[in-house]
Amino acid sequence: ETGVTQTPRHLVMGMTNKKSLKCEQHLGHNAMYWYKQSAKKPLELMFVYNFKEQTENNSVPSRFSPECPNSSHLFLHLHTLQPEDSALYLCASSQERLAGGTGANVLTFGAGSRLTVL
Amino acid sequence: GQNIDQPTEMTATEGAIVQINCTYQTSGFNGLFWYQQHAGEAPTFLSYNVLDGLEEKGRFSSFLSRSKGYSYLLLKELQMKDSASYLCAVLAGNTPLVFGKGTRLSVIA
């Protein structure tokens, strides 16, 4: 267990469905992130939250909607997705969003949610 | 923007040494990270370099040359369990970590 828990681990959905991915961290971190990992592509940053406030939206389509009710929980709400959205969605947390030095910037990742859109 | 380049795949023999290179182009460099990711698992932190030189941690070492925009991860005494993807990531300016595509390492007997 990495300290960052993601559910569900696997999700299959149709293009008209609405579903949500959940992330929970037990590390006392203040920053949380959503990354998308597709085959043969680098990890793509989607959203960043720092102290529950969204600080980055990396030009993500509105069919992905994040929610951060508190510093320990992060959701990604999904609706009317496309087949090309099929990927591994990784949640991560860090002590602070940006600060000098190693400790504050080390990202701790969850194991990911494997999404398949039919 | 940032450009991070690393080989797509490498193969090495159990017990050998392998070096995985990473080159980057960025402004406002604040540090370089290496992560290990086994198939189906979370990426895990391996090393962080912000100053030039070699950082050693057991069988793994990481090197950085800021003037050349170059880093490598050195794995010694390779074991089968080292088969994984190795991700190079750069912290620069005011942006969160940007990752390369990763290098898939296969360790064979």
Interface residues (C-beta under 8 A of the other chain):
Chain A: T2 V4 Y33 K40 K41 P42 L43 L45 V48 E56 L90 R97 L98 G100 T102 N105 V106 L107 T108 F109 G110 A111 G112
Chain B: I4 T8 N30 G31 F33 Y35 G40 E41 A42 P43 T44 F45 Y48 V50 L87 A89 L91 N94 P96 L97 V98 F99 G100 K101 G102
